[in-house]
């Protein structure tokens, strides 16, 4: 009887140990991570000539990261909205048919076919993201060489393009990361949508060609629902006169709407109850638990959010958010 009892006790202890290990692994897998979104913007402009239109170029590198409790990157995703707009020698703004990010462009970006690269831009961005998994923001910064390209470690990983803006965007994303329901099993993506607004120059007023890109970063579970969301928007306006001469100040720092914070002025000058970054956070909160298609449907006929979006505190136009969400699926 004693031997039987001893055998039963050993079996129970062994089963408890196995079950305990199982629970530990499940807990690790289910550990909630922080989601962060960061942007790095550079812009430039040229004058128009009789033979060639002037051009404004806004290049926004955007990074989304999942970060653990130790500040280490678990997963990352990087894209770039390289938006180019034009204006003519007689002060007319040129409208674009559409805008695509570098990641969306995919193999048609043609770094392999025409640039002699071994990998396309999106593949190189993926290689960089894979490399930085497990690193802190400071360790990512250390991967940048003096020529703005990556160190030997980055190049050996398959990323041979300039990556200084990758590191800047990642650093901001880590700094911006907030608590979420995302886990390491989730997929991380960024949807981007660019809207353009144009006005020709007149004798009394400069012309303008404005691009406004809304980004929506999301962690997606295996069933396709969003477990965490973070959005931002970068707006760049290129001014010009009747002769197509640029009025753009390339030396001025370009901040996203979220980075501008209270200085964006929706409360002080627009009579709003919440600033843009607060309204964006409200939209993000409604997006959690929904699929990208459901988020894309959170817009009313007037361009503002549905009732649940407005009740959450987002009363601004949401077409940028919803269009960006449609690209997550």
C-alpha positions as CSV (number, residue, x, y, z in Angstrom):
1,X,0.0,0.0,0.0
2,X,2.8,2.4,0.9
3,X,4.6,1.6,-2.4
4,X,1.3,2.3,-4.3
5,X,0.8,5.6,-2.4
6,X,4.4,6.6,-3.2
7,X,3.9,5.9,-6.9
8,X,0.7,7.8,-7.0
9,X,2.4,10.8,-5.2
10,X,5.3,10.8,-7.7
11,X,2.8,10.7,-10.6
12,X,0.8,13.6,-9.2
13,X,4.0,15.7,-8.7
14,X,5.2,14.9,-12.2
15,X,1.8,15.9,-13.7
16,X,1.8,19.1,-11.7
17,X,5.3,19.9,-12.9
18,X,4.3,19.3,-16.5
19,X,1.1,21.3,-16.1
20,X,3.0,24.1,-14.4
21,X,5.5,24.3,-17.3
22,X,2.6,24.4,-19.7
23,X,1.0,27.3,-17.9
24,X,4.3,29.2,-17.8
25,X,4.7,28.9,-21.6
26,X,1.1,30.0,-22.1
27,X,1.6,33.0,-19.8
28,X,4.7,34.0,-21.8
29,X,2.9,33.7,-25.0
30,X,0.0,35.7,-23.6
31,X,2.1,38.5,-22.1
32,X,0.7,41.8,-23.1
33,X,3.1,44.0,-25.1
34,X,3.2,47.8,-25.8
35,X,2.4,49.1,-29.3
36,X,4.2,52.2,-30.6
37,X,4.2,54.2,-33.8
38,X,6.9,56.6,-34.9
39,X,7.6,58.7,-38.0
40,X,10.7,60.4,-39.4
41,X,10.0,63.1,-42.1
42,X,12.3,64.8,-44.6
43,X,11.0,67.1,-47.3
44,X,12.4,69.2,-50.2
45,X,11.2,71.2,-53.1
46,X,12.4,72.5,-56.5
47,X,11.4,75.5,-58.7
48,X,9.5,74.9,-61.9
49,X,11.2,75.8,-65.2
50,X,9.8,76.3,-68.7
51,X,10.9,72.7,-69.5
52,X,10.2,70.9,-66.2
53,X,7.6,71.1,-63.5
54,X,8.6,72.0,-60.0
55,X,8.4,69.2,-57.4
56,X,7.7,68.9,-53.7
57,X,8.8,65.6,-52.1
58,X,7.8,64.5,-48.6
59,X,9.4,61.3,-47.5
60,X,7.9,59.9,-44.3
61,X,9.4,56.7,-42.9
62,X,7.1,55.1,-40.4
63,X,7.8,52.3,-37.9
64,X,5.5,50.3,-35.7
65,X,6.9,48.2,-32.9
66,X,5.7,45.8,-30.2
67,X,7.8,46.2,-27.1
68,X,8.1,44.1,-24.0
69,X,8.4,45.1,-20.3
70,X,12.2,45.4,-20.6
71,X,12.0,47.8,-23.5
72,X,13.1,45.3,-26.1
73,X,11.5,45.1,-29.5
74,X,9.6,41.9,-30.0
75,X,8.3,42.7,-33.6
76,X,8.6,45.6,-36.0
77,X,7.2,46.8,-39.3
78,X,8.6,49.6,-41.4
79,X,7.2,51.4,-44.4
80,X,7.8,54.7,-46.3
81,X,5.4,57.2,-47.9
82,X,7.6,58.9,-50.5
83,X,5.0,61.4,-51.9
84,X,6.0,63.6,-54.8
85,X,3.7,66.4,-56.1
86,X,4.2,69.0,-58.9
87,X,3.4,72.5,-60.0
88,X,4.0,74.2,-63.3
89,X,5.9,77.2,-64.6
90,X,2.7,79.2,-64.8
91,X,1.7,78.4,-61.2
92,X,-0.7,75.5,-61.7
93,X,-0.8,72.6,-59.2
94,X,-0.5,69.1,-60.6
95,X,-2.9,66.5,-59.1
96,X,-1.7,62.9,-58.7
97,X,-3.8,59.9,-59.7
98,X,-2.8,57.9,-56.6
99,X,-0.2,57.4,-53.9
100,X,1.5,54.2,-52.8
101,X,4.0,53.5,-50.1
102,X,7.2,51.8,-50.9
103,X,6.0,48.6,-49.2
104,X,2.7,48.7,-51.2
105,X,4.7,49.2,-54.4
106,X,6.4,45.8,-53.7
107,X,8.5,44.4,-56.6
108,X,7.4,47.3,-58.9
109,X,9.7,49.5,-56.9
110,X,12.4,47.9,-59.2
111,X,15.5,48.1,-57.0
112,X,16.4,44.7,-58.3
113,X,15.6,45.2,-62.0
114,X,17.1,48.7,-62.3
115,X,19.2,49.4,-59.2
116,X,21.3,46.3,-59.2
117,X,20.0,45.3,-55.7
118,X,19.7,41.7,-54.5
119,X,16.5,42.5,-52.7
120,X,13.6,44.9,-53.2
121,X,12.9,47.7,-50.8
122,X,10.2,45.9,-48.8
123,X,12.4,42.8,-48.5
124,X,15.2,45.0,-47.1
125,X,12.9,46.7,-44.7
126,X,11.7,43.2,-43.5
127,X,15.3,42.1,-43.1
128,X,16.0,45.2,-40.9
129,X,12.9,44.5,-38.8
130,X,13.9,40.9,-38.3
131,X,17.3,42.0,-37.2
132,X,16.1,44.4,-34.6
133,X,13.9,41.9,-32.8
134,X,15.2,41.5,-29.3
135,X,17.1,44.9,-29.3
136,X,16.4,48.1,-27.5
137,X,16.1,51.5,-29.2
138,X,19.7,52.4,-28.3
139,X,20.9,49.1,-29.8
140,X,19.0,49.9,-33.0
141,X,20.7,53.3,-33.2
142,X,24.0,51.6,-32.9
143,X,23.3,49.7,-36.1
144,X,23.7,52.9,-38.2
145,X,27.1,53.6,-39.8
146,X,28.6,57.0,-40.5
147,X,27.2,57.0,-44.1
148,X,23.6,56.6,-42.9
149,X,23.7,53.0,-44.1
150,X,23.7,50.0,-41.8
151,X,26.7,48.4,-40.1
152,X,28.1,45.2,-41.4
153,X,25.6,43.3,-39.3
154,X,22.7,45.1,-41.1
155,X,24.2,44.6,-44.5
156,X,24.9,40.9,-43.9
157,X,21.2,40.6,-42.9
158,X,20.3,41.7,-46.4
159,X,19.6,45.4,-45.9
160,X,21.9,47.5,-47.9
161,X,19.9,50.7,-48.3
162,X,20.1,53.9,-46.2
163,X,18.6,53.1,-42.8
164,X,19.1,56.2,-40.6
165,X,15.5,57.2,-40.9
166,X,14.5,53.6,-40.0
167,X,16.4,54.0,-36.7
168,X,14.8,57.4,-36.1
169,X,11.3,56.1,-36.7
170,X,11.9,53.0,-34.5
171,X,13.3,55.2,-31.7
172,X,10.2,57.3,-31.7
173,X,8.0,54.3,-31.9
174,X,9.6,52.7,-28.9
175,X,9.3,56.0,-27.0
176,X,5.6,56.3,-28.0
177,X,4.7,52.7,-27.1
178,X,1.8,52.3,-24.7
179,X,0.1,49.3,-23.0
180,X,-2.1,47.1,-25.1
181,X,-3.6,43.7,-25.4
182,X,-1.2,42.6,-28.2
183,X,1.0,39.5,-27.7
184,X,4.0,38.1,-29.5
185,X,1.8,35.8,-31.5
186,X,0.1,38.8,-33.2
187,X,1.1,40.1,-36.6
188,X,2.0,43.8,-36.8
189,X,1.1,46.0,-39.9
190,X,0.8,49.6,-41.0
191,X,-1.9,50.9,-43.2
192,X,-1.2,54.2,-45.0
193,X,-3.5,56.5,-46.9
194,X,-2.5,59.8,-48.6
195,X,-5.0,62.6,-49.6
196,X,-4.0,65.5,-51.8
197,X,-5.4,69.0,-51.8
198,X,-4.4,71.5,-54.5
199,X,-4.8,75.2,-55.3
200,X,-3.4,77.1,-58.2
201,X,-1.4,80.3,-57.6
202,X,-3.1,83.7,-58.3
203,X,-1.8,87.3,-58.2
204,X,-3.1,87.6,-54.7
205,X,-2.3,84.2,-53.2
206,X,0.3,81.5,-53.5
207,X,-0.6,78.2,-54.9
208,X,-0.3,75.0,-52.8
209,X,0.0,71.3,-53.2
210,X,-0.7,69.5,-49.9
211,X,-0.3,65.9,-49.1
212,X,-1.7,64.4,-45.9
213,X,-0.8,60.9,-45.0
214,X,-2.6,59.0,-42.3
215,X,-1.0,56.0,-40.7
216,X,-2.7,53.3,-38.7
217,X,-0.5,50.7,-37.0
218,X,-2.2,47.6,-35.8
219,X,-1.5,44.3,-34.1
220,X,-3.6,41.5,-35.6
221,X,-4.5,38.3,-33.9
222,X,-4.7,34.9,-35.7
223,X,-8.4,35.4,-36.3
224,X,-7.8,38.8,-38.0
225,X,-9.1,41.1,-35.2
226,X,-7.1,44.1,-34.0
227,X,-5.6,43.7,-30.5
228,X,-3.9,47.1,-30.5
229,X,-4.0,50.2,-32.7
230,X,-2.1,53.5,-33.0
231,X,-2.6,56.2,-35.6
232,X,-0.9,59.4,-36.7
233,X,-0.9,61.8,-39.6
234,X,1.8,63.8,-41.4
235,X,0.7,66.9,-43.4
236,X,3.1,68.7,-45.7
237,X,2.1,71.7,-47.9
238,X,4.3,72.9,-50.8
239,X,3.7,76.5,-51.7
240,X,4.6,78.2,-55.0
241,X,4.0,81.4,-56.9
242,X,2.6,82.3,-60.4
243,X,6.0,81.4,-61.9
244,X,6.3,78.1,-60.2
245,X,8.9,79.3,-57.8
246,X,8.9,77.2,-54.6
247,X,8.1,78.9,-51.3
248,X,8.8,75.7,-49.2
249,X,11.1,76.1,-46.2
250,X,13.1,72.8,-46.3
251,X,15.0,73.8,-43.1
252,X,11.8,73.7,-40.9
253,X,11.2,70.6,-38.8
254,X,8.1,68.7,-39.8
255,X,6.2,67.2,-36.9
256,X,3.3,64.8,-37.2
257,X,-0.1,65.8,-35.8
258,X,0.4,63.6,-32.8
259,X,3.9,65.0,-32.2
260,X,2.4,68.6,-32.2
261,X,0.2,67.6,-29.3
262,X,-1.7,70.5,-27.7
263,X,0.1,72.9,-30.1
264,X,-2.0,71.6,-33.0
265,X,-4.6,74.0,-31.7
266,X,-7.9,72.3,-32.2
267,X,-9.0,73.2,-28.7
268,X,-7.6,76.7,-28.6
269,X,-8.5,77.8,-32.1
270,X,-11.1,75.3,-33.4
271,X,-13.4,75.0,-30.4
272,X,-12.9,71.3,-30.1
273,X,-13.2,69.5,-26.8
274,X,-10.2,67.3,-27.5
275,X,-6.9,67.8,-29.4
276,X,-6.1,65.8,-32.5
277,X,-3.9,63.3,-30.7
278,X,-6.7,62.6,-28.2
279,X,-9.3,62.2,-30.9
280,X,-7.0,59.8,-32.7
281,X,-6.5,57.8,-29.5
282,X,-10.3,57.6,-29.2
283,X,-10.6,56.2,-32.7
284,X,-7.8,53.7,-31.9
285,X,-9.7,52.5,-28.8
286,X,-12.8,51.8,-30.9
287,X,-10.7,49.9,-33.5
288,X,-9.6,47.3,-30.9
289,X,-11.5,44.1,-31.2
290,X,-12.6,44.7,-34.8
291,X,-11.3,43.5,-38.1
292,X,-9.8,45.9,-40.6
293,X,-12.9,45.7,-42.7
294,X,-15.0,46.6,-39.7
295,X,-12.7,49.6,-38.9
296,X,-13.0,50.7,-42.5
297,X,-16.7,50.9,-42.0
298,X,-16.6,53.3,-39.0
299,X,-17.4,56.3,-41.1
300,X,-20.7,58.0,-41.7
301,X,-22.1,59.7,-44.8
302,X,-20.7,63.1,-43.6
303,X,-17.2,61.8,-43.3
304,X,-17.2,61.8,-39.6
305,X,-17.1,58.7,-37.4
306,X,-20.1,56.5,-36.6
307,X,-22.0,57.1,-33.3
308,X,-19.7,54.8,-31.3
309,X,-16.6,56.6,-32.6
310,X,-18.0,60.1,-31.7
311,X,-19.2,58.9,-28.3
312,X,-15.6,57.7,-27.6
313,X,-14.4,61.2,-28.2
314,X,-13.4,61.3,-31.9
315,X,-15.6,63.9,-33.6
316,X,-13.2,64.9,-36.5
317,X,-13.4,63.6,-40.1
318,X,-12.2,60.0,-40.1
319,X,-11.8,59.1,-43.8
320,X,-8.0,59.0,-43.4
321,X,-8.2,56.5,-40.5
322,X,-10.8,54.3,-42.2
323,X,-8.9,54.3,-45.6
324,X,-5.7,53.4,-43.8
325,X,-7.5,50.6,-42.0
326,X,-8.8,49.2,-45.3
327,X,-5.1,48.5,-46.3
328,X,-4.5,46.4,-43.2
329,X,-6.5,43.4,-44.5
